[in-house]
Amino acid sequence: MDIFAVVGMFLGVTFILVGQAMEGGNLGQLLQITAAFIVFGGTAGAVVLSFPPNVLKKAIMLIKDVFMPPAVDMEAIIAEIVKFAQKARREGLIVLEKEAKGASDPIMTLGLEAVADGADPTLVQGMLENQISQMEAEVHAAAKVFESAGGYSPTLGIIGAVMGLIQVMQNLSDPSALGAGIAVAFVATIYGLFAANLFLIPLGTRIKFNYGKVFLAKEVMLEGILAIQAGESPALIERKLRSFIIDQQEGKKSEE
């Protein structure tokens, strides 16, 4: 489990509620069913209208990957590719047809089988790049669901605020009805901003970040398969693939 994702969400919610308490408020003041219906129901409707069912299903499935990111062991992947390179070096590319069935990843299996079949390197590269691009597109579309929802919810909060103020204006002669209308107006805005900035947009961002490592691993597999097909030595292939890890580490350091 990614403890930082849990801690981040916990801290965000906790500090807001503590701030509310320090201002003299209480949790009950933020519980408005009408405002929740307007903001969350309206956001859900806008998302369903915006995306097809398969994208929505994928987005829901990827929520777990925010807290339990897909495991990527680059060292193991490189070692596996080097093992295939050594086999191909000793026994020829045709041996990869049998070895491909035991590969740890479908991309690896597809690429090794194509190489064993004697496919043109350009065809192999294009085929694998197409597969990786489709996977990336699926993940980015799923992340876009949360990012779009994060854009809709503040707007729905404003709609809820306006509706609450309309209620207030219609009941100026009835002081007992003013409080409920004003509460809906302000709480709806809070719900919209709260959902967008503490949940929806961060979820989309985290999904793309976590899967960035997955797609880097796919790129390593692609480069390794092409290197095997080109007849490069296992030692050279290992050095080449390790450069991906070095580049990633240097990128992190430059960001820091």
Contacts in CASP RR format, 6 or more apart in sequence:
PFRMAT RR
TARGET T0000
AUTHOR 0000-0000-0000
METHOD contacts of the structure
MODEL  1
MDIFAVVGMFLGVTFILVGQAMEGGNLGQLLQITAAFIVFGGTAGAVVLS
FPPNVLKKAIMLIKDVFMPPAVDMEAIIAEIVKFAQKARREGLIVLEKEA
KGASDPIMTLGLEAVADGADPTLVQGMLENQISQMEAEVHAAAKVFESAG
GYSPTLGIIGAVMGLIQVMQNLSDPSALGAGIAVAFVATIYGLFAANLFL
IPLGTRIKFNYGKVFLAKEVMLEGILAIQAGESPALIERKLRSFIIDQQE
GKKSEE
1 67 0 8 1.000
1 68 0 8 1.000
2 66 0 8 1.000
2 67 0 8 1.000
2 68 0 8 1.000
2 69 0 8 1.000
2 210 0 8 1.000
5 66 0 8 1.000
5 67 0 8 1.000
5 206 0 8 1.000
6 67 0 8 1.000
9 198 0 8 1.000
9 199 0 8 1.000
9 202 0 8 1.000
12 198 0 8 1.000
13 198 0 8 1.000
16 194 0 8 1.000
16 198 0 8 1.000
17 27 0 8 1.000
20 26 0 8 1.000
20 27 0 8 1.000
20 29 0 8 1.000
20 30 0 8 1.000
29 183 0 8 1.000
29 187 0 8 1.000
30 187 0 8 1.000
30 190 0 8 1.000
32 183 0 8 1.000
32 184 0 8 1.000
32 187 0 8 1.000
32 188 0 8 1.000
32 191 0 8 1.000
34 184 0 8 1.000
34 188 0 8 1.000
35 157 0 8 1.000
35 160 0 8 1.000
35 183 0 8 1.000
35 184 0 8 1.000
35 187 0 8 1.000
35 188 0 8 1.000
35 191 0 8 1.000
36 191 0 8 1.000
38 156 0 8 1.000
38 157 0 8 1.000
38 159 0 8 1.000
38 160 0 8 1.000
38 163 0 8 1.000
38 184 0 8 1.000
38 188 0 8 1.000
39 153 0 8 1.000
39 156 0 8 1.000
39 157 0 8 1.000
39 160 0 8 1.000
39 188 0 8 1.000
39 191 0 8 1.000
39 192 0 8 1.000
39 195 0 8 1.000
40 153 0 8 1.000
40 191 0 8 1.000
40 195 0 8 1.000
41 156 0 8 1.000
42 152 0 8 1.000
42 156 0 8 1.000
43 149 0 8 1.000
43 150 0 8 1.000
43 152 0 8 1.000
43 153 0 8 1.000
43 156 0 8 1.000
43 192 0 8 1.000
43 195 0 8 1.000
46 148 0 8 1.000
46 149 0 8 1.000
46 152 0 8 1.000
46 156 0 8 1.000
47 56 0 8 1.000
47 145 0 8 1.000
47 148 0 8 1.000
47 149 0 8 1.000
47 152 0 8 1.000
48 56 0 8 1.000
50 145 0 8 1.000
50 148 0 8 1.000
51 59 0 8 1.000
51 141 0 8 1.000
51 144 0 8 1.000
51 145 0 8 1.000
51 148 0 8 1.000
55 138 0 8 1.000
55 141 0 8 1.000
55 142 0 8 1.000
55 145 0 8 1.000
56 145 0 8 1.000
58 138 0 8 1.000
58 139 0 8 1.000
58 141 0 8 1.000
58 142 0 8 1.000
59 141 0 8 1.000
59 142 0 8 1.000
59 143 0 8 1.000
59 145 0 8 1.000
59 146 0 8 1.000
61 142 0 8 1.000
62 139 0 8 1.000
62 142 0 8 1.000
62 143 0 8 1.000
62 207 0 8 1.000
63 203 0 8 1.000
65 207 0 8 1.000
65 210 0 8 1.000
65 211 0 8 1.000
66 203 0 8 1.000
66 206 0 8 1.000
66 207 0 8 1.000
66 210 0 8 1.000
69 210 0 8 1.000
69 213 0 8 1.000
70 210 0 8 1.000
70 211 0 8 1.000
70 213 0 8 1.000
70 214 0 8 1.000
72 213 0 8 1.000
72 214 0 8 1.000
72 216 0 8 1.000
72 217 0 8 1.000
74 216 0 8 1.000
74 217 0 8 1.000
74 220 0 8 1.000
74 244 0 8 1.000
74 245 0 8 1.000
76 104 0 8 1.000
77 104 0 8 1.000
77 105 0 8 1.000
77 217 0 8 1.000
77 220 0 8 1.000
77 221 0 8 1.000
78 220 0 8 1.000
78 238 0 8 1.000
78 241 0 8 1.000
78 242 0 8 1.000
78 245 0 8 1.000
80 103 0 8 1.000
80 104 0 8 1.000
80 108 0 8 1.000
81 108 0 8 1.000
81 220 0 8 1.000
81 221 0 8 1.000
81 224 0 8 1.000
81 225 0 8 1.000
81 228 0 8 1.000
81 237 0 8 1.000
81 241 0 8 1.000
82 234 0 8 1.000
82 237 0 8 1.000
82 238 0 8 1.000
82 241 0 8 1.000
84 96 0 8 1.000
84 99 0 8 1.000
84 103 0 8 1.000
84 112 0 8 1.000
84 228 0 8 1.000
85 224 0 8 1.000
85 227 0 8 1.000
85 228 0 8 1.000
85 232 0 8 1.000
85 233 0 8 1.000
85 234 0 8 1.000
85 237 0 8 1.000
86 234 0 8 1.000
87 95 0 8 1.000
87 96 0 8 1.000
87 99 0 8 1.000
88 95 0 8 1.000
88 96 0 8 1.000
88 228 0 8 1.000
88 231 0 8 1.000
89 231 0 8 1.000
89 233 0 8 1.000
89 234 0 8 1.000
93 115 0 8 1.000
93 116 0 8 1.000
93 118 0 8 1.000
93 228 0 8 1.000
93 229 0 8 1.000
94 116 0 8 1.000
95 116 0 8 1.000
96 112 0 8 1.000
96 113 0 8 1.000
96 115 0 8 1.000
96 116 0 8 1.000
96 228 0 8 1.000
97 112 0 8 1.000
97 113 0 8 1.000
97 116 0 8 1.000
97 117 0 8 1.000
99 112 0 8 1.000
100 108 0 8 1.000
100 109 0 8 1.000
100 111 0 8 1.000
100 112 0 8 1.000
100 113 0 8 1.000
100 116 0 8 1.000
101 109 0 8 1.000
102 109 0 8 1.000
103 109 0 8 1.000
103 112 0 8 1.000
105 217 0 8 1.000
105 218 0 8 1.000
105 221 0 8 1.000
107 128 0 8 1.000
107 131 0 8 1.000
107 132 0 8 1.000
107 218 0 8 1.000
107 221 0 8 1.000
107 222 0 8 1.000
108 221 0 8 1.000
108 225 0 8 1.000
110 127 0 8 1.000
110 128 0 8 1.000
110 131 0 8 1.000
111 124 0 8 1.000
111 127 0 8 1.000
111 128 0 8 1.000
111 225 0 8 1.000
112 225 0 8 1.000
112 228 0 8 1.000
114 123 0 8 1.000
114 124 0 8 1.000
114 127 0 8 1.000
115 124 0 8 1.000
115 225 0 8 1.000
115 228 0 8 1.000
115 229 0 8 1.000
119 127 0 8 1.000
121 226 0 8 1.000
121 229 0 8 1.000
121 230 0 8 1.000
124 225 0 8 1.000
124 226 0 8 1.000
124 229 0 8 1.000
125 222 0 8 1.000
125 226 0 8 1.000
128 221 0 8 1.000
128 222 0 8 1.000
128 225 0 8 1.000
129 222 0 8 1.000
132 215 0 8 1.000
132 218 0 8 1.000
132 219 0 8 1.000
132 222 0 8 1.000
135 215 0 8 1.000
135 218 0 8 1.000
136 211 0 8 1.000
136 215 0 8 1.000
139 207 0 8 1.000
139 208 0 8 1.000
139 211 0 8 1.000
140 208 0 8 1.000
142 207 0 8 1.000
143 203 0 8 1.000
143 204 0 8 1.000
143 205 0 8 1.000
143 207 0 8 1.000
143 208 0 8 1.000
144 204 0 8 1.000
145 204 0 8 1.000
146 200 0 8 1.000
146 201 0 8 1.000
146 203 0 8 1.000
146 204 0 8 1.000
146 207 0 8 1.000
147 200 0 8 1.000
147 201 0 8 1.000
147 204 0 8 1.000
147 205 0 8 1.000
149 195 0 8 1.000
149 196 0 8 1.000
149 200 0 8 1.000
150 195 0 8 1.000
150 196 0 8 1.000
150 197 0 8 1.000
150 200 0 8 1.000
150 201 0 8 1.000
151 196 0 8 1.000
151 200 0 8 1.000
151 201 0 8 1.000
153 191 0 8 1.000
153 192 0 8 1.000
153 193 0 8 1.000
153 195 0 8 1.000
153 196 0 8 1.000
153 200 0 8 1.000
154 189 0 8 1.000
154 192 0 8 1.000
154 193 0 8 1.000
154 196 0 8 1.000
156 188 0 8 1.000
156 192 0 8 1.000
157 188 0 8 1.000
157 189 0 8 1.000
157 191 0 8 1.000
157 192 0 8 1.000
157 193 0 8 1.000
158 188 0 8 1.000
158 189 0 8 1.000
159 188 0 8 1.000
160 184 0 8 1.000
160 185 0 8 1.000
160 188 0 8 1.000
160 189 0 8 1.000
161 184 0 8 1.000
161 185 0 8 1.000
161 186 0 8 1.000
161 188 0 8 1.000
161 189 0 8 1.000
162 185 0 8 1.000
163 184 0 8 1.000
163 185 0 8 1.000
163 188 0 8 1.000
164 181 0 8 1.000
164 182 0 8 1.000
164 184 0 8 1.000
164 185 0 8 1.000
164 188 0 8 1.000
165 181 0 8 1.000
165 182 0 8 1.000
165 185 0 8 1.000
167 177 0 8 1.000
167 180 0 8 1.000
167 181 0 8 1.000
167 184 0 8 1.000
167 185 0 8 1.000
168 177 0 8 1.000
168 178 0 8 1.000
168 179 0 8 1.000
168 181 0 8 1.000
168 182 0 8 1.000
168 185 0 8 1.000
171 177 0 8 1.000
171 178 0 8 1.000
171 181 0 8 1.000
172 178 0 8 1.000
216 244 0 8 1.000
216 248 0 8 1.000
219 244 0 8 1.000
220 241 0 8 1.000
220 244 0 8 1.000
223 240 0 8 1.000
223 241 0 8 1.000
223 244 0 8 1.000
224 237 0 8 1.000
224 240 0 8 1.000
224 241 0 8 1.000
227 236 0 8 1.000
227 237 0 8 1.000
227 240 0 8 1.000
227 241 0 8 1.000
228 237 0 8 1.000
232 240 0 8 1.000
END
